[in-house]
């Protein structure tokens, strides 16, 4: 397993699983957890890519609970990547509640000369999914992808 921590203190750990790959997530806030999940997704798809923040997309997703919201959020980012060939460099979550997320993502179209896309994610799954708050300043989550 590879544990990755960025300067803001959010972390994600890549979990290998038969025909799947997953992320274990940790952040101080719920928005931080969803941001870490987006960063982890991009790392699986295009590790160590230098993605320039030249375009932006406004996104809104809904779900019946936090787990479904996480699946829908990552599915939307995966759709942008797979269908529109858009790689996300930065995520700014503007609003997040238990059933709603509004964000702006910036990045650029995939360029085969500069971006080594490693994995195609077929689907974001509900397998062993978790999103929960452990303390006032500690959120944890887990998500798996079908690759």
C-alpha positions, 0 to 999 in steps of 0.5 A, spaced: 500 500 500 502 506 498 500 512 503 500 519 500 499 525 504 499 532 501 501 539 504 494 540 507 494 534 511 489 530 507 491 523 506 489 517 501 492 510 501 491 506 495 489 499 496 490 493 491 484 488 490 483 483 485 481 486 479 479 492 483 483 498 486 481 502 492 482 508 496 483 509 504 481 516 506 482 521 511 481 528 512 479 533 518 473 535 514 468 532 510 470 537 504 477 535 505 475 527 505 471 528 498 477 532 495 482 527 497 478 522 494 478 526 487 486 526 488 486 519 489 482 517 483 486 522 479 493 519 481 490 512 480 488 514 473 494 518 471 500 518 476 505 523 477 502 527 471 503 534 471 496 537 469 495 544 468 489 548 471 487 551 464 479 549 464 474 549 469 467 545 470 462 546 475 459 540 478 453 538 482 452 531 485 446 528 489 446 522 493 441 519 498 447 519 504 454 520 504 456 513 501 452 514 495 454 522 494 461 519 494 460 514 489 456 519 485 462 524 486 467 520 483 463 517 478 462 524 475 469 525 475 471 519 472 466 521 466 469 527 465 476 523 464 473 517 460 468 521 456 471 528 455 478 526 456 479 531 462 484 530 467 482 534 474 488 538 477 484 542 483 478 541 486 474 546 490 468 544 494 464 550 494 458 546 498 457 539 501 452 536 505 450 529 507 446 529 500 449 534 496 455 537 493 457 543 489 464 544 486 469 547 481 474 542 478 480 545 474 484 541 469 485 540 462 484 535 456 488 529 456 494 530 452 498 523 450 504 527 449 504 529 456 500 525 460 501 517 461 494 515 463 495 508 466 488 505 468 481 506 466 476 506 471 470 502 469 466 504 475 466 506 482 463 501 486 459 500 493 464 494 495 466 495 502 464 503 502 465 507 508 464 514 510 464 516 517 466 522 522 471 519 527 472 526 531 470 533 530 476 534 526 477 527 523 473 524 517 475 517 514 473 513 508 474 507 503 472 506 496 473 501 491 474 502 483 473 496 478 479 497 473 
